[in-house]
Amino acid sequence: MGRPVLAAVAVVVTIVAVVFAFQRKLVYFPSPGPLPSAEEVLPGGRDVRLVTADGLMLDGWHFEVRDAPATVIVFPGNGGNREGRIPLARSLTDRGLSVLLFDYRGYGGNPGEPSEEGLTYDARAALDLVDGPVIYLGESLGAAVAVELATYHAPLGLVLRSPFASLAAVGSHHYPWLPVKMLLRDKYPVLDRVSAVDVPVTVILGTADSVVPAAQSREVAAAARARLIEIEGADHNDEVLCSGPQVIDAVLSVR
């Protein structure tokens, strides 16, 4: 090989090596704490602490509504912290459902570093905190976490907002020039897992989603035999997809 070719190969190898080493920085975007108390967020809210199987203590907020038929466990996406989910919690509690908001390891001032295995532990710790019927509401990456938990403990129902087929699939969409599937440590195989979940599933997508292609969310809906709600013109982080009436109504329909 000539020098130009060798130089090009060296550049590609270096890029791949850097992406492999720092890939989780491209997947997880936590916002730090400190955060207000649950009581400051919503009257009657309670600060809670989740204890994971690998020994971490994670902070969360539990908003319990008297005589609620179920508790909604919210599995956040890959960005921010639970403070950004306050409008969602307010809308759900206003409609008579209890809500558990929590942050994964590394988010909201919690200890630890996020990973697929770690978020699996975090989800189980959240479930352990709730007595009675539960509904899982997963946002994007959180949809993958919720689906995995549903294979472990079936909820009343699953509401998946902007789910991807797998992390490799959505990564390949954004980085088509990289061997994403080969490089990834965290897999999140939603499409493979959701077909084994035997509970009512609703998938909500925005037709203008620039993060998770709408086609991937439709694939998940088909595999889950789910009710599909498409919000025309909505992008990934638009308010209508985060806490809009279609999202609230979809959760309320799980009874």
MOWO-V439737 format. One record per residue. N is the residue number from 0. SS is DSSP state (H for helix, E for strand, - for the rest). Layout:
n/ss
N/SS
N/SS
//
This chain:
n/ss
0/-
1/-
2/H
3/H
4/H
5/H
6/H
7/H
8/H
9/H
10/H
11/H
12/H
13/H
14/H
15/H
16/H
17/H
18/H
19/H
20/H
21/H
22/H
23/H
24/H
25/-
26/-
27/-
28/E
29/E
30/-
31/-
32/-
33/-
34/-
35/-
36/-
37/H
38/H
39/H
40/H
41/-
42/-
43/-
44/-
45/E
46/E
47/E
48/E
49/E
50/E
51/-
52/-
53/-
54/-
55/-
56/E
57/E
58/E
59/E
60/E
61/E
62/E
63/-
64/-
65/-
66/-
67/-
68/-
69/-
70/E
71/E
72/E
73/E
74/E
75/-
76/-
77/-
78/E
79/E
80/-
81/H
82/H
83/H
84/H
85/H
86/H
87/H
88/H
89/H
90/H
91/H
92/H
93/H
94/-
95/-
96/-
97/E
98/E
99/E
100/E
101/E
102/-
103/-
104/-
105/-
106/-
107/-
108/-
109/-
110/-
111/-
112/-
113/-
114/-
115/H
116/H
117/H
118/H
119/H
120/H
121/H
122/H
123/H
124/H
125/H
126/H
127/H
128/-
129/-
130/-
131/-
132/-
133/E
134/E
135/E
136/E
137/E
138/E
139/-
140/H
141/H
142/H
143/H
144/H
145/H
146/H
147/H
148/H
149/H
150/H
151/H
152/-
153/-
154/-
155/-
156/E
157/E
158/E
159/E
160/E
161/-
162/-
163/-
164/-
165/-
166/H
167/H
168/H
169/H
170/H
171/H
172/H
173/H
174/-
175/-
176/-
177/-
178/-
179/H
180/H
181/H
182/H
183/-
184/-
185/-
186/-
187/-
188/-
189/H
190/H
191/H
192/H
193/H
194/-
195/-
196/-
197/-
198/-
199/E
200/E
201/E
202/E
203/E
204/E
205/E
206/-
207/-
208/-
209/-
210/-
211/-
212/-
213/H
214/H
215/H
216/H
217/H
218/H
219/H
220/H
221/H
222/H
223/H
224/-
225/-
226/E
227/E
228/E
229/E
230/E
231/-
232/-
233/-
234/-
235/-
236/-
237/-
238/H
239/H
240/H
241/H
242/H
243/-
244/H
245/H
246/H
247/H
248/H
249/H
250/H
251/H
252/-
253/-
254/-
//
